[in-house]
Amino acid sequence: MVVGVWKVELHIPSAQNLKDKRNVMQSILVKSRNRFNVSIAEIDYHDKWQRSVMGIACVDLETRRAKDIFTSIRRILEEDGNVIIVNEYINFYPLGSE
């Protein structure tokens, strides 16, 4: 079993206020949770209109499948057109059987 963790910093150029940002972020959060059953939340820049850092975590039996989930979420971000990925950090933590 593996836990995948992805920290992604986003720029939201179209947001003119926090309400605009919330609408964009909510759409991403709902799509990601519903399609991939991941834990996802905004973890930084809560008060900035055009910036956000999201934390995404998933648990799977194989690293490859966890990577595929993150790749699919990345496609959601890129296809949405409302966000630009500025920086990201991905890591996978193997969990041994007890």
C-alpha positions in Angstrom: 0.0 0.0 0.0 1.1 3.5 -0.7 0.1 7.0 0.3 0.5 9.7 -2.3 0.8 13.3 -1.3 0.7 16.2 -3.8 1.1 19.8 -2.9 0.3 22.1 -5.8 0.5 25.9 -5.9 -1.9 27.6 -8.2 -2.3 31.0 -9.8 -5.9 32.0 -10.6 -5.6 35.0 -13.0 -9.3 35.4 -13.6 -10.2 35.9 -9.9 -11.0 39.5 -9.1 -12.1 38.8 -5.5 -12.3 36.0 -3.0 -15.8 34.9 -4.3 -14.3 34.3 -7.8 -11.5 32.3 -6.3 -13.9 30.2 -4.2 -16.0 29.4 -7.2 -13.0 28.1 -9.1 -11.6 26.2 -6.2 -14.9 24.6 -5.3 -15.3 23.3 -8.8 -11.9 21.7 -8.7 -12.5 20.3 -5.2 -15.8 18.7 -6.1 -14.6 17.2 -9.5 -11.5 15.7 -7.9 -13.3 14.2 -4.9 -16.2 12.8 -6.9 -14.1 11.3 -9.7 -11.1 10.0 -7.7 -12.1 9.7 -4.1 -9.1 11.7 -2.8 -8.7 14.0 0.1 -8.2 17.5 -1.2 -8.2 20.9 0.5 -6.9 24.4 0.1 -4.0 24.6 2.6 -2.5 28.1 2.1 -3.2 31.6 0.7 -6.8 31.6 1.9 -6.9 35.4 1.9 -5.2 35.9 -1.5 -7.5 36.4 -4.5 -5.3 34.9 -7.2 -3.2 32.3 -5.3 -3.9 29.0 -3.7 -2.0 26.0 -2.4 -3.9 22.7 -2.5 -3.0 19.5 -0.7 -4.1 16.3 -2.3 -3.7 12.8 -0.8 -4.7 9.3 -2.0 -4.2 5.8 -0.8 -3.8 2.9 -3.2 -2.2 -0.5 -3.5 0.2 0.5 -6.2 2.4 3.6 -6.7 1.6 3.6 -10.4 -2.1 3.9 -9.8 -1.6 6.7 -7.3 0.5 8.5 -9.9 -2.3 8.0 -12.5 -4.8 9.6 -10.1 -2.6 12.7 -9.7 -2.1 12.8 -13.5 -5.8 12.8 -14.0 -6.4 15.6 -11.5 -3.6 17.6 -13.2 -5.7 17.2 -16.4 -8.7 18.6 -14.6 -6.6 21.6 -13.6 -5.2 22.2 -17.0 -8.5 21.7 -18.9 -10.4 23.9 -16.5 -8.4 26.9 -17.9 -9.0 29.0 -14.8 -5.7 28.0 -13.0 -2.0 27.9 -13.8 0.2 25.4 -11.9 3.1 27.5 -10.5 4.8 24.9 -8.4 4.3 21.3 -7.2 5.7 18.7 -4.9 4.7 15.0 -5.1 5.8 12.2 -2.9 4.8 8.6 -2.2 5.1 6.9 1.1 5.0 3.0 1.2 3.1 1.5 4.0 4.3 -2.0 5.1 2.0 -4.7 6.2 1.8 -5.3 10.0 
